[in-house]
Amino acid sequence: RLIRPLGRGGQAEVYLGEHRYLQSYAALKVLLTSLDDQRVEQFLAEAQTLVRLAHPSIVRVLDFTVEQGTPVLIMDYAPAGTMRHRYPAGTSLSLITVVSSVSQIAAALQYAHSHNVIHRDVKPENLLLGPQGQILLSDFGLAVLAPSPESIGNQ
């Protein structure tokens, strides 16, 4: 069941949801687009890749679906908010915080790149905070599946 809206961007709305039987929370990202059959197949392929991304600094995609042409991603819920909320513009950060944050983000990006996924929209609003304060790279909505080295050679 949907509990409440969490946010809205140019391409999607995000809701807090609760699993009816497991009593666990998840974030449901509803893309603000309607897909034709060809684009549904593309979304499903990209979503399958995102589900396989398993890294401590990447928000986990739990499931995905397309309802009446509207794509939906079901992801772990990060109740601590974003880096933008924790550290508003102009906030001074310690060197330790900066180094730790950059290291986590770099590790997440390296992992995604090693799986041929390019994020393309890294910004404080897309850096969520996990239960232990760790950074979780989110919003691969603008992600592009990079061609594999084999497919580049075949083009």
C-alpha positions as CSV (number, residue, x, y, z in Angstrom):
1,R,0.0,0.0,0.0
2,L,1.1,3.5,-0.7
3,I,1.7,5.6,2.5
4,R,2.7,9.0,1.2
5,P,4.6,10.8,-1.5
6,L,8.4,11.2,-0.9
7,G,9.2,13.5,-3.8
8,R,8.8,14.4,-7.4
9,G,11.3,15.2,-10.1
10,G,11.1,16.0,-13.7
11,Q,10.9,12.4,-14.7
12,A,9.3,10.5,-11.8
13,E,7.3,10.6,-8.6
14,V,8.5,8.6,-5.6
15,Y,6.2,7.2,-2.9
16,L,6.8,5.4,0.4
17,G,5.1,2.0,0.3
18,E,4.5,-0.8,2.8
19,H,4.4,-4.4,1.9
20,R,1.0,-5.7,2.9
21,Y,2.2,-9.0,4.4
22,L,5.9,-8.4,5.3
23,Q,5.3,-5.0,7.0
24,S,8.4,-3.7,5.3
25,Y,8.9,-0.3,3.6
26,A,10.1,0.4,0.1
27,A,10.3,3.4,-2.2
28,L,8.2,3.1,-5.3
29,K,9.5,5.3,-8.2
30,V,6.8,5.8,-10.8
31,L,8.2,7.2,-14.0
32,L,6.1,10.0,-15.6
33,T,6.0,8.5,-19.0
34,S,3.9,5.9,-20.9
35,L,5.9,3.3,-22.8
36,D,5.1,1.6,-26.1
37,D,5.9,-2.1,-26.5
38,Q,9.5,-1.5,-27.7
39,R,10.3,0.9,-24.9
40,V,8.7,-1.5,-22.4
41,E,11.2,-4.2,-23.5
42,Q,14.1,-1.7,-23.1
43,F,12.9,-0.6,-19.6
44,L,12.6,-4.3,-18.5
45,A,16.1,-5.0,-19.8
46,E,17.6,-2.0,-18.0
47,A,15.6,-2.7,-14.8
48,Q,17.0,-6.3,-14.8
49,T,20.5,-4.8,-14.9
50,L,19.7,-2.4,-12.0
51,V,18.3,-5.3,-9.9
52,R,21.7,-7.1,-10.3
53,L,23.7,-4.1,-8.9
54,A,24.6,-5.2,-5.4
55,H,26.9,-2.8,-3.7
56,P,26.9,-1.3,-0.2
57,S,26.9,2.3,-1.7
58,I,24.1,1.8,-4.2
59,V,20.4,1.8,-3.4
60,R,19.1,-1.7,-4.1
61,V,16.3,-2.1,-6.7
62,L,14.1,-4.9,-5.3
63,D,11.6,-5.3,-8.1
64,F,10.1,-3.6,-11.1
65,T,6.9,-3.6,-13.2
66,V,5.1,-1.9,-15.9
67,E,1.4,-1.0,-15.1
68,Q,-0.7,0.1,-18.1
69,G,2.5,1.3,-19.8
70,T,3.8,3.2,-16.8
71,P,7.2,1.9,-15.5
72,V,7.7,1.4,-11.7
73,L,10.9,0.6,-9.8
74,I,10.6,-0.7,-6.2
75,M,13.7,0.1,-4.2
76,D,15.0,0.1,-0.6
77,Y,13.7,3.0,1.4
78,A,16.3,5.3,2.9
79,P,14.5,7.2,5.7
80,A,17.5,9.4,6.6
81,G,17.0,11.5,3.5
82,T,19.6,12.9,1.1
83,M,23.0,14.6,1.3
84,R,21.2,17.8,0.1
85,H,18.9,17.7,3.2
86,R,21.7,16.7,5.6
87,Y,24.2,19.3,4.3
88,P,22.4,22.3,2.7
89,A,24.3,24.5,0.3
90,G,26.9,26.4,2.1
91,T,27.5,23.9,4.9
92,S,31.1,23.4,5.8
93,L,32.2,19.7,5.9
94,S,35.2,18.3,7.6
95,L,38.0,16.8,5.5
96,I,37.1,13.3,7.0
97,T,33.5,13.7,5.9
98,V,34.5,14.8,2.4
99,V,37.1,12.0,1.9
100,S,34.6,9.4,3.2
101,S,31.8,10.6,1.0
102,V,33.9,10.9,-2.1
103,S,35.3,7.4,-1.5
104,Q,31.9,5.8,-1.2
105,I,30.6,7.6,-4.3
106,A,33.6,6.7,-6.3
107,A,33.3,3.0,-5.2
108,A,29.6,3.0,-6.2
109,L,30.4,4.5,-9.6
110,Q,33.3,2.2,-10.3
111,Y,31.1,-0.8,-9.5
112,A,28.3,0.5,-11.7
113,H,30.7,1.1,-14.5
114,S,32.2,-2.4,-14.1
115,H,28.6,-3.6,-14.9
116,N,28.3,-1.3,-17.9
117,V,26.0,1.1,-16.2
118,I,26.6,4.9,-16.4
119,H,24.8,7.0,-13.8
120,R,24.8,10.5,-15.6
121,D,23.1,12.4,-12.8
122,V,25.3,12.4,-9.6
123,K,24.2,15.3,-7.4
124,P,23.4,15.7,-3.6
125,E,19.7,15.0,-4.2
126,N,20.6,11.5,-5.6
127,L,22.9,10.6,-2.7
128,L,20.7,9.0,0.0
129,L,21.8,8.3,3.5
130,G,21.7,4.7,4.8
131,P,20.8,3.5,8.3
132,Q,24.5,3.8,9.4
133,G,25.0,7.1,7.7
134,Q,26.6,5.6,4.6
135,I,26.0,7.1,1.2
136,L,23.7,5.3,-1.2
137,L,23.9,6.3,-4.8
138,S,20.3,6.4,-6.2
139,D,18.2,7.5,-9.1
140,F,19.7,5.6,-12.0
141,G,16.6,6.8,-13.9
142,L,18.9,8.6,-16.3
143,A,21.3,5.7,-16.4
144,V,22.4,4.4,-19.7
145,L,23.5,0.9,-20.3
146,A,26.9,1.3,-21.8
147,P,27.8,-1.0,-24.7
148,S,29.9,-3.9,-23.7
149,P,33.5,-4.0,-25.1
150,E,32.4,-6.8,-27.3
151,S,29.5,-4.9,-28.8
152,I,31.8,-1.8,-29.4
153,G,34.1,-4.0,-31.5
154,N,31.2,-5.3,-33.5
155,Q,29.8,-1.8,-34.4
